[in-house]
Amino acid sequence: MHAHTIHESPDMRVERRDYGAQHKLSLLPEIYIERGTKDDWELLHELHYKAENLGIGPRFYRCVLRGQTIGVGVMTVPKMLLAGRNVVFPHLRPNQGGMDTKIMNRHRAIKINEMSCTNSRLVLDTMYRGAGIAYRMQNLMMRMTGCEFVEFQSSMSKFNPFAAKAGMQFVAPRRSANYEKGLAWFRRWFESAPSDYMGVMEELGAMPSPVFAKCVGEMRKLYYSFSAMEKSGDNRMNGTKRVDGMEVGYLLKSLQQLVLASPLYGVYLNPDAGVELPARLPVLAFDNQRPDEPLRLDLL
């Protein structure tokens, strides 16, 4: 067995181990990818680490084995502001030279929506993980969208390279712009590590009522000041109303995400954009060509 380190820090070491010869799951020829519904997401969403909500305009794809849904992917409307996109597509970067107008921003949004979508969720039944299904599924459902490019943001991709196997090309990760200010706030209020959700929640629960109210009030202000999402799109008309109504646990998770996350931005350039693909594809169709080559329809 050979092992190489893919991440190392003072408190964590992640190794990838090669156990020698690999074999394919015998059930792979019976697994298909097709359009799904929200019911498929409800079936498996609790297995995803971001199970609480979905992005705007979700389109569902499912992975099916003998009539049973074993995996679900969700495509959503792209966000209008993404630092990673500005690196990969500098011509789509907003407000270059400070000359943007309302009509320019509107047509930029229309163009981005026409060209792309976001792969915001992908979850597989735990019984079928580790068999090479996830990256095959992701590649095929990205092709099936018909979009020119598909975007992807994921912190997990630093440790699990399935999206890279699916053909995603990633920008180097960057620490959150809110990292230092956020850490300083957590250290002022809590003894637990900022990433320790349960520890922070326990400390909040032990606070006297006036201290709890003060801490949560500051948490709402900090989250709102950090969050571009709360000040753009439809949310821009709400002011702090939405944030003021957030349940404390959800508010804490959202703040931790803004402070601690350094998600990788990836993009898949779809070689089948504009091509009418079958409504149902065998998962092994992935193996007929490279991830960045047009789908070999003659081999289906």
Residue pairs with C-beta under 8 A, 6 or more apart in sequence:
1 17
1 18
1 19
1 20
2 17
2 18
3 15
3 16
3 17
3 18
4 15
4 16
5 13
5 14
5 15
6 14
6 15
6 16
6 159
7 13
7 14
7 158
7 159
8 14
14 159
24 131
24 132
25 128
25 131
25 132
25 133
27 65
28 131
28 132
28 133
28 283
28 284
29 282
29 284
30 65
30 66
31 63
31 64
31 65
31 70
31 133
31 282
31 283
31 284
32 63
32 64
32 280
32 281
32 282
32 283
33 61
33 62
33 63
33 64
33 137
33 140
33 141
33 144
33 280
33 281
33 282
33 283
34 61
34 62
34 64
34 279
34 280
34 281
35 59
35 60
35 61
35 62
35 144
35 279
36 60
36 61
36 62
36 69
36 72
37 60
38 58
38 60
40 60
40 62
40 69
40 72
41 54
41 58
41 60
41 72
41 74
41 121
43 69
43 72
44 69
44 71
44 72
44 123
44 124
44 125
45 51
45 72
45 121
45 123
47 123
47 124
47 125
47 126
48 121
48 123
49 156
50 121
52 250
52 253
54 74
54 76
54 120
54 121
55 74
55 76
55 77
55 118
55 120
56 76
56 77
56 233
57 76
57 77
58 74
58 75
58 76
58 120
59 74
59 75
59 76
59 117
59 145
60 72
60 73
60 74
60 75
61 72
61 73
61 74
61 75
61 137
61 141
61 144
62 69
62 71
62 72
62 73
63 69
63 70
63 71
63 72
63 73
63 124
63 133
63 137
63 283
64 70
65 128
70 124
70 125
70 127
70 128
70 133
71 122
71 123
71 124
71 125
71 128
71 133
71 134
71 137
72 121
72 122
72 123
73 119
73 121
73 122
73 123
73 137
73 138
73 141
74 119
74 120
74 121
74 122
75 117
75 118
75 119
75 120
75 141
75 145
75 150
76 117
76 118
76 120
77 113
77 117
77 118
78 112
78 113
78 116
78 117
78 118
78 151
79 118
79 229
80 94
80 108
80 109
80 112
80 232
80 233
81 94
81 228
81 232
82 151
82 153
82 265
83 174
83 265
84 151
84 153
84 171
84 264
84 265
84 266
84 267
85 92
85 93
85 151
85 265
85 267
86 92
86 93
87 171
87 265
88 171
88 265
88 267
92 108
92 111
92 112
94 100
94 105
94 108
115 147
115 148
115 149
116 147
116 148
116 149
116 150
116 151
117 145
117 147
117 150
117 151
118 150
118 151
118 152
118 153
119 138
119 141
119 142
119 150
119 151
119 152
119 268
122 134
122 137
122 138
124 133
124 134
124 137
133 283
134 162
134 166
135 162
135 163
135 165
135 166
135 286
136 166
136 283
136 284
136 286
136 287
137 283
138 162
138 163
138 166
138 168
139 166
139 167
139 268
139 286
139 291
140 281
140 283
140 285
140 286
142 150
142 166
142 167
142 268
142 270
143 270
143 271
143 272
143 277
143 295
144 277
144 281
145 270
146 270
146 272
146 273
146 274
146 275
146 277
147 270
147 273
148 269
148 270
148 273
149 267
149 268
149 269
149 270
149 273
150 267
150 268
150 270
151 265
151 266
151 267
152 163
152 168
152 264
152 265
152 266
152 267
152 268
153 263
153 264
153 265
153 266
154 163
154 263
154 264
154 266
155 261
155 262
155 263
155 264
157 163
157 164
157 168
157 170
157 263
157 264
157 266
158 173
158 262
158 264
163 170
163 266
164 170
164 266
165 291
166 268
166 291
167 268
167 291
167 292
168 266
168 267
168 268
169 266
169 267
169 268
169 269
170 264
170 265
170 266
171 264
171 265
171 266
173 262
173 263
173 264
174 262
175 262
176 182
176 258
176 259
176 260
176 261
176 262
178 226
178 258
178 259
179 259
179 260
181 222
181 226
182 194
182 222
182 226
182 255
182 258
182 259
182 260
183 194
183 259
185 218
185 222
186 194
186 200
186 259
187 194
189 203
189 215
189 218
190 199
190 200
190 203
191 199
191 203
192 199
192 200
192 202
192 203
193 199
194 200
194 256
194 259
194 260
195 256
195 260
197 252
197 253
197 256
200 252
201 248
201 249
201 252
204 212
204 215
204 216
204 248
204 252
207 215
216 248
216 251
219 248
219 251
219 252
219 255
220 240
220 243
220 244
220 246
220 251
222 255
223 230
223 243
223 251
223 254
223 255
223 258
224 230
224 231
224 240
224 243
226 255
226 258
226 259
227 243
227 254
227 258
229 235
230 238
230 240
230 242
230 243
235 242
243 251
246 254
269 292
271 292
271 293
271 294
271 295
272 294
272 295
275 294
275 295
277 295
277 297
278 297
278 300
281 295
281 300
282 300
285 295
285 296
285 299
285 300
288 295
288 296
288 299
288 300
289 295
289 296
